Amino acid sequence: MLAVQGLELRVGARLLMEDVSFRVADGDKIGLVGRNGAGKTTLTRVLAGDLLPNAGKV
């Protein structure tokens, strides 16, 4: 299971996500959809452990 609680992501002064929480259970299928610059790759890198969030827990 993957759990995210109170996640905040910033790139420089730009706020990408604030107070994001969700759970993904084993076997769940998810998709990340958003326009360019919305933070999809940044979120994926945080979930993979390559980046640290500004706040919250993964």
C-alpha positions as CSV (number, residue, x, y, z in Angstrom):
1,M,0.0,0.0,0.0
2,L,1.1,3.5,-0.7
3,A,-0.2,6.3,1.6
4,V,0.3,10.0,1.2
5,Q,-0.7,12.5,3.9
6,G,-0.7,16.3,3.9
7,L,1.7,16.5,1.0
8,E,2.9,19.9,-0.2
9,L,5.1,20.3,-3.3
10,R,6.8,23.5,-4.4
11,V,9.2,24.2,-7.2
12,G,10.9,27.4,-6.3
13,A,8.2,29.8,-5.1
14,R,5.5,28.0,-7.2
15,L,3.1,25.9,-5.2
16,L,2.2,22.8,-7.1
17,M,0.2,20.8,-4.5
18,E,-1.0,21.6,-1.0
19,D,-2.5,19.3,1.7
20,V,-2.8,16.3,-0.7
21,S,-3.8,13.0,0.9
22,F,-4.6,9.6,-0.7
23,R,-4.0,5.8,-0.5
24,V,-3.3,3.3,-3.2
25,A,-4.0,-0.3,-2.3
26,D,-2.1,-3.3,-3.7
27,G,-3.6,-4.1,-7.1
28,D,-5.1,-0.7,-7.6
29,K,-4.6,1.0,-11.0
30,I,-4.2,4.8,-11.1
31,G,-3.4,7.4,-13.6
32,L,-1.9,10.9,-13.3
33,V,-3.6,13.4,-15.6
34,G,-2.9,17.1,-15.8
35,R,-1.6,19.8,-18.0
36,N,2.1,20.6,-18.6
37,G,3.7,22.0,-15.5
38,A,1.0,20.7,-13.1
39,G,3.5,18.6,-11.1
40,K,2.9,15.0,-12.4
41,T,6.6,14.2,-12.8
42,T,7.5,15.9,-9.5
43,L,4.8,13.9,-7.6
44,T,6.1,10.7,-9.3
45,R,9.6,11.5,-8.2
46,V,8.5,12.1,-4.6
47,L,6.6,8.8,-4.6
48,A,9.7,7.0,-5.9
49,G,11.8,8.6,-3.1
50,D,14.0,10.7,-5.5
51,L,12.7,14.0,-4.1
52,L,11.6,15.0,-0.7
53,P,8.2,16.8,-0.3
54,N,8.1,20.3,1.3
55,A,5.7,19.0,3.8
56,G,3.7,15.8,4.6
57,K,4.5,12.1,4.6
58,V,4.7,9.4,1.9
